[in-house]
Amino acid sequence: MLASNFVFTSLQGQPFATQLQNNNGNHLTSLIYYNGGQRMFATLNIANNPPVWNQSSFGQLIDPECPNLALSNSFISIPFSNPHYNSAIDLNGDCRSDLYFTSVYQGVFTHEVWIKQSDSDFYCLAYQLPGTNSVYGITFQDINLDGAPDLVGAISGQTTDSIFVFFNQNSVDSSDLCSRTSKPAFTNLNNFG
């Protein structure tokens, strides 16, 4: 069994795991986190025994051809919100995992969407939307059954709680969906040993 430890120093906020794809087409187990005043990511190199975590600045994931490069680069120093919500999910129907984060931008809870540009590691900040600090849960679900995941969240207000939905502006034609497999997604979620 392979085992590897990754020690965070002065960690600010929750790290989260995702898969990143490098320029060779390899999918890498990765952690994205905020540390020392900037966003970082670490990828697990399993070629070493024991495996080794390689750390890099999140800025290395930004596409140098981004139409909004200055804004994208400015976000590498923006902290994630606490609690933090995130997802690696295809939001634009190109079968590539885009990134969704929540952060605190200029003191305001913010939703961020980073679109994967191609089969490389590069992303562009597509947009950021101000939100409310009273969000208590976020998930993605195709609410209107158009093939594109919508953002669903729960908000706790002063006197009432509510659910909000941001409908994805994309719709995915059934002929453009990724291939479906016949295997179950998970076989045993109780095996932690």
Kinemage of the C-alpha trace (Angstrom):
@kinemage 1
@onewidth
@group {chain A} dominant
@subgroup {mainchain}
@vectorlist {calphas} color= white
{ca met a 1} P 0.000 0.000 0.000
{ca leu a 2} L 1.321 3.439 -0.949
{ca ala a 3} L 1.255 6.082 1.725
{ca ser a 4} L 2.324 9.673 1.729
{ca asn a 5} L 1.971 12.532 4.174
{ca phe a 6} L 1.618 16.148 3.204
{ca val a 7} L 2.330 18.639 5.983
{ca phe a 8} L 0.749 22.070 5.733
{ca thr a 9} L 2.365 25.019 7.470
{ca ser a 10} L 0.295 28.081 8.388
{ca leu a 11} L -2.689 26.701 6.495
{ca gln a 12} L -5.487 29.239 6.044
{ca gly a 13} L -8.782 27.543 5.158
{ca gln a 14} L -9.772 24.062 4.081
{ca pro a 15} L -7.806 22.184 1.399
{ca phe a 16} L -9.737 20.163 -1.150
{ca ala a 17} L -8.857 17.264 -3.407
{ca thr a 18} L -9.345 17.189 -7.169
{ca gln a 19} L -7.865 15.671 -10.304
{ca leu a 20} L -5.690 17.833 -12.529
{ca gln a 21} L -4.430 16.765 -15.922
{ca asn a 22} L -0.867 17.635 -16.896
{ca asn a 23} L 0.460 18.383 -20.385
{ca asn a 24} L 1.231 14.674 -20.912
{ca gly a 25} L -2.444 13.812 -20.438
{ca asn a 26} L -1.846 12.186 -17.040
{ca his a 27} L -4.485 12.727 -14.368
{ca leu a 28} L -2.856 13.747 -11.097
{ca thr a 29} L -4.335 13.544 -7.626
{ca ser a 30} L -4.122 17.098 -6.361
{ca leu a 31} L -4.877 19.279 -3.377
{ca ile a 32} L -5.790 22.936 -3.821
{ca tyr a 33} L -5.350 25.115 -0.748
{ca tyr a 34} L -4.610 28.617 0.528
{ca asn a 35} L -1.288 29.010 2.325
{ca gly a 36} L 1.057 31.893 3.049
{ca gly a 37} L -1.144 34.490 1.347
{ca gln a 38} L -1.649 32.686 -1.955
{ca arg a 39} L -3.479 29.789 -3.540
{ca met a 40} L -1.398 26.701 -4.015
{ca phe a 41} L -1.822 23.224 -5.417
{ca ala a 42} L 0.082 20.049 -4.707
{ca thr a 43} L 0.149 16.988 -6.933
{ca leu a 44} L 0.951 13.479 -5.789
{ca asn a 45} L 3.862 11.883 -7.640
{ca ile a 46} L 3.295 8.144 -7.245
{ca ala a 47} L 6.383 7.282 -9.319
{ca asn a 48} L 8.406 7.769 -6.129
{ca asn a 49} L 8.307 5.234 -3.322
{ca pro a 50} L 6.987 6.537 -1.002
{ca pro a 51} L 4.942 8.965 -3.106
{ca val a 52} L 5.951 12.629 -2.989
{ca trp a 53} L 3.763 15.757 -2.997
{ca asn a 54} L 4.997 18.493 -5.377
{ca gln a 55} L 3.817 22.017 -4.475
{ca ser a 56} L 3.220 24.832 -6.970
{ca ser a 57} L 1.483 28.186 -7.126
{ca phe a 58} L -2.083 28.129 -8.411
{ca gly a 59} L -0.899 30.795 -10.862
{ca gln a 60} L 0.801 28.046 -12.861
{ca leu a 61} L -2.666 26.695 -13.727
{ca ile a 62} L -3.805 29.967 -15.317
{ca asp a 63} L -3.874 30.022 -19.113
{ca pro a 64} L -1.491 32.731 -20.371
{ca glu a 65} L -3.982 33.346 -23.208
{ca cys a 66} L -6.907 34.135 -20.867
{ca pro a 67} L -8.958 37.058 -22.156
{ca asn a 68} L -9.133 38.276 -18.529
{ca leu a 69} L -5.575 37.344 -17.542
{ca ala a 70} L -5.065 40.247 -15.114
{ca leu a 71} L -8.227 39.381 -13.174
{ca ser a 72} L -7.389 35.656 -13.184
{ca asn a 73} L -3.897 36.384 -11.837
{ca ser a 74} L -5.253 38.714 -9.155
{ca phe a 75} L -7.300 35.863 -7.672
{ca ile a 76} L -4.275 33.737 -6.675
{ca ser a 77} L -3.977 35.847 -3.523
{ca ile a 78} L -7.725 35.784 -2.658
{ca pro a 79} L -8.494 33.465 0.298
{ca phe a 80} L -11.124 30.759 0.095
{ca ser a 81} L -14.200 31.222 2.262
{ca asn a 82} L -14.543 29.395 5.549
{ca pro a 83} L -16.556 27.236 5.372
{ca his a 84} L -15.432 26.573 1.835
{ca tyr a 85} L -17.434 25.025 -1.000
{ca asn a 86} L -15.804 23.628 -4.108
{ca ser a 87} L -16.313 21.251 -6.961
{ca ala a 88} L -14.506 19.893 -9.995
{ca ile a 89} L -17.416 19.600 -12.431
{ca asp a 90} L -18.037 20.052 -16.152
{ca leu a 91} L -20.078 23.262 -16.297
{ca asn a 92} L -19.916 23.979 -20.029
{ca gly a 93} L -20.472 20.536 -21.574
{ca asp a 94} L -16.983 19.946 -23.017
{ca cys a 95} L -16.316 16.826 -20.867
{ca arg a 96} L -13.497 18.581 -18.973
{ca ser a 97} L -13.663 19.250 -15.249
{ca asp a 98} L -13.995 22.944 -14.553
{ca leu a 99} L -13.390 24.314 -11.048
{ca tyr a 100} L -15.883 25.994 -8.729
{ca phe a 101} L -14.699 27.734 -5.541
{ca thr a 102} L -16.133 30.017 -2.915
{ca ser a 103} L -13.863 32.786 -1.728
{ca val a 104} L -13.849 36.117 0.089
{ca tyr a 105} L -13.200 38.853 -2.474
{ca gln a 106} L -12.974 42.405 -1.082
{ca gly a 107} L -14.767 41.197 2.053
{ca val a 108} L -17.682 39.613 0.152
{ca phe a 109} L -18.522 35.903 -0.138
{ca thr a 110} L -17.950 35.124 -3.832
{ca his a 111} L -18.681 32.246 -6.222
{ca glu a 112} L -15.851 31.608 -8.712
{ca val a 113} L -15.979 29.501 -11.878
{ca trp a 114} L -12.721 28.526 -13.579
{ca ile a 115} L -13.166 26.993 -17.038
{ca lys a 116} L -10.681 24.408 -18.255
{ca gln a 117} L -9.448 25.720 -21.581
{ca ser a 118} L -8.205 22.539 -23.249
{ca asp a 119} L -6.701 19.160 -22.390
{ca ser a 120} L -3.806 20.944 -20.673
{ca asp a 121} L -3.743 22.094 -17.048
{ca phe a 122} L -4.752 25.643 -17.915
{ca tyr a 123} L -7.829 27.405 -16.555
{ca cys a 124} L -9.332 30.889 -16.921
{ca leu a 125} L -11.474 32.641 -14.367
{ca ala a 126} L -14.706 32.808 -16.341
{ca tyr a 127} L -16.583 34.886 -13.790
{ca gln a 128} L -17.061 35.621 -10.131
{ca leu a 129} L -20.433 36.402 -8.614
{ca pro a 130} L -20.949 38.104 -5.262
{ca gly a 131} L -23.058 36.107 -2.854
{ca thr a 132} L -24.174 36.196 0.734
{ca asn a 133} L -22.158 35.260 3.812
{ca ser a 134} L -25.014 33.135 5.162
{ca val a 135} L -24.616 30.223 2.709
{ca tyr a 136} L -24.726 26.880 4.528
{ca gly a 137} L -24.360 24.386 1.723
{ca ile a 138} L -23.780 24.255 -2.024
{ca thr a 139} L -24.154 21.418 -4.496
{ca phe a 140} L -24.709 20.918 -8.222
{ca gln a 141} L -27.792 19.267 -9.701
{ca asp a 142} L -29.479 19.413 -13.104
{ca ile a 143} L -32.696 21.004 -11.804
{ca asn a 144} L -34.306 21.794 -15.161
{ca leu a 145} L -33.186 18.562 -16.899
{ca asp a 146} L -31.338 20.279 -19.748
{ca gly a 147} L -28.131 18.238 -19.333
{ca ala a 148} L -26.158 21.000 -17.578
{ca pro a 149} L -25.523 21.089 -13.811
{ca asp a 150} L -27.149 23.979 -11.951
{ca leu a 151} L -25.822 25.500 -8.713
{ca val a 152} L -28.075 24.865 -5.697
{ca gly a 153} L -27.477 26.285 -2.266
{ca ala a 154} L -29.044 26.814 1.142
{ca ile a 155} L -29.128 30.204 2.858
{ca ser a 156} L -29.946 30.953 6.467
{ca gly a 157} L -31.555 34.373 6.860
{ca gln a 158} L -32.549 36.433 9.880
{ca thr a 159} L -36.038 34.940 10.077
{ca thr a 160} L -36.263 32.316 7.312
{ca asp a 161} L -34.099 29.774 5.576
{ca ser a 162} L -34.252 29.368 1.815
{ca ile a 163} L -32.843 27.489 -1.143
{ca phe a 164} L -31.445 29.290 -4.171
{ca val a 165} L -30.737 28.007 -7.672
{ca phe a 166} L -28.434 29.535 -10.292
{ca phe a 167} L -29.508 27.949 -13.571
{ca asn a 168} L -26.626 27.005 -15.863
{ca gln a 169} L -26.927 29.035 -19.076
{ca asn a 170} L -25.599 26.089 -21.095
{ca ser a 171} L -27.724 23.194 -22.200
{ca val a 172} L -26.216 19.946 -23.380
{ca asp a 173} L -27.749 18.076 -26.279
{ca ser a 174} L -28.026 14.331 -25.653
{ca ser a 175} L -25.817 13.707 -28.707
{ca asp a 176} L -22.995 15.683 -27.042
{ca leu a 177} L -22.934 13.861 -23.702
{ca cys a 178} L -19.847 11.973 -22.579
{ca ser a 179} L -19.979 8.193 -22.892
{ca arg a 180} L -21.876 6.377 -20.167
{ca thr a 181} L -20.370 3.263 -18.600
{ca ser a 182} L -22.244 0.188 -17.465
{ca lys a 183} L -20.249 -0.194 -14.234
{ca pro a 184} L -21.603 1.163 -10.947
{ca ala a 185} L -19.878 4.355 -9.816
{ca phe a 186} L -19.099 2.930 -6.361
{ca thr a 187} L -19.176 -0.606 -5.050
{ca asn a 188} L -18.454 -0.207 -1.344
{ca leu a 189} L -18.401 3.108 0.503
{ca asn a 190} L -17.825 1.438 3.875
{ca asn a 191} L -14.306 0.187 3.166
{ca phe a 192} L -11.991 2.695 4.865
{ca gly a 193} L -9.356 0.186 5.878
